[in-house]
Amino acid sequence: MPLYIRAGSIVPLGPDVEWSAEKPADPIELRVYRGADGEFTLYEDENDNYNYEKGVHATISFRWDDAKNVLTIGGRQGEFPGMLASRTFNVVFVNDNHGVGIEPSDAPDKAVRYSGEQIIVTP
């Protein structure tokens, strides 16, 4: 069954897990669907308690500027115990034959090492 995704979408795909704390969510594949501007915010917390209600969580914003052909990975906001200090984002700029299907891409366009600071990514 085909799945239609709106232009400008940024879709994160993490490793297969059976429960939330099985293993770290690293690497994360980011599929960017060009054709319009788009935004996405990745939210993370401890996975096993209610500390998020007290503000114990982190977010990372992603913004695709279609006219400039630029993906901005924003600086991390917040923190929580056990948070990954550094991680990899495998960025895939989707086209007809690249970044399709449910399996992770064998050849991401960029592998970005992220440590909480803003990064600019171009195809």
C-alpha positions in Angstrom: 0.0 0.0 0.0 1.5 3.3 -1.0 2.2 5.9 1.7 2.0 9.5 0.5 4.1 12.0 2.4 3.7 15.8 2.0 6.5 17.8 0.4 8.6 19.5 3.1 8.2 16.6 5.6 11.1 15.6 7.7 10.6 12.0 8.9 12.9 10.5 11.6 13.4 6.7 11.5 15.2 5.1 14.5 16.5 1.7 15.1 14.1 -1.2 15.6 13.2 -1.6 19.3 10.7 -3.7 21.2 10.5 -1.4 24.2 11.5 2.2 24.8 14.7 1.7 26.8 16.0 -1.3 24.9 18.8 0.6 23.3 19.8 4.2 22.5 18.0 5.8 19.5 21.2 6.1 17.5 21.6 6.5 14.6 18.5 8.2 13.5 17.8 8.4 9.8 16.2 11.8 8.7 14.3 11.6 5.5 13.8 15.0 3.9 11.0 15.3 1.3 11.9 18.3 -0.8 9.3 20.5 -2.6 8.3 22.8 0.3 9.6 24.2 3.5 9.1 22.0 6.6 9.8 21.7 10.3 10.0 18.9 12.8 10.9 18.8 16.5 12.4 15.6 18.0 11.3 15.1 21.6 13.2 12.8 24.0 12.9 12.0 27.7 13.8 9.2 30.2 11.1 6.9 28.9 10.3 5.3 32.2 8.9 7.9 34.6 6.9 11.1 34.8 9.8 13.6 35.1 8.9 15.0 31.7 6.0 16.7 33.6 8.6 18.6 35.5 10.4 19.7 32.4 13.0 17.0 32.3 13.3 16.4 28.6 15.2 17.6 25.5 14.1 18.7 22.1 16.0 19.2 18.8 14.4 21.2 16.0 14.8 20.5 12.3 14.0 23.0 9.6 14.1 22.4 5.8 14.4 25.6 3.6 13.4 24.4 0.2 14.4 27.6 -1.7 17.9 27.5 -0.2 18.2 23.7 -0.2 19.3 23.8 3.5 18.5 21.5 6.4 19.1 23.2 9.8 19.5 21.0 12.8 19.0 23.3 15.7 20.8 23.4 19.0 19.5 21.0 21.7 17.1 22.5 24.2 16.9 20.9 27.7 18.5 17.7 29.1 17.7 14.6 31.1 19.7 11.9 32.9 21.0 9.2 30.5 20.6 11.5 27.5 22.9 10.8 24.5 25.5 13.6 24.5 26.5 12.8 21.0 24.6 11.0 18.2 24.5 10.4 14.4 21.9 11.7 12.0 21.9 9.9 8.7 20.3 12.5 6.3 18.6 11.2 3.2 17.2 13.7 0.7 14.4 11.5 -0.8 13.9 11.2 -4.6 12.3 8.6 -6.8 14.9 5.9 -6.2 16.5 7.0 -3.0 15.1 6.9 0.5 12.1 4.9 -0.4 10.6 1.9 1.5 10.6 1.1 5.2 14.2 -0.1 5.4 17.0 2.3 6.4 18.9 3.7 3.5 22.2 1.9 2.6 23.7 5.1 1.4 22.6 8.3 3.3 23.5 11.5 1.6 25.2 12.8 4.7 26.2 11.3 8.1 26.2 14.1 10.6 27.7 13.8 14.1 25.6 15.9 16.4 26.7 17.0 19.9 23.9 19.5 20.7 25.1 22.5 18.6 23.3 23.8 15.5 24.4 22.2 12.2 23.7 23.2 8.6 23.3 20.4 6.1 23.1 20.7 2.3 22.5 18.0 -0.3 
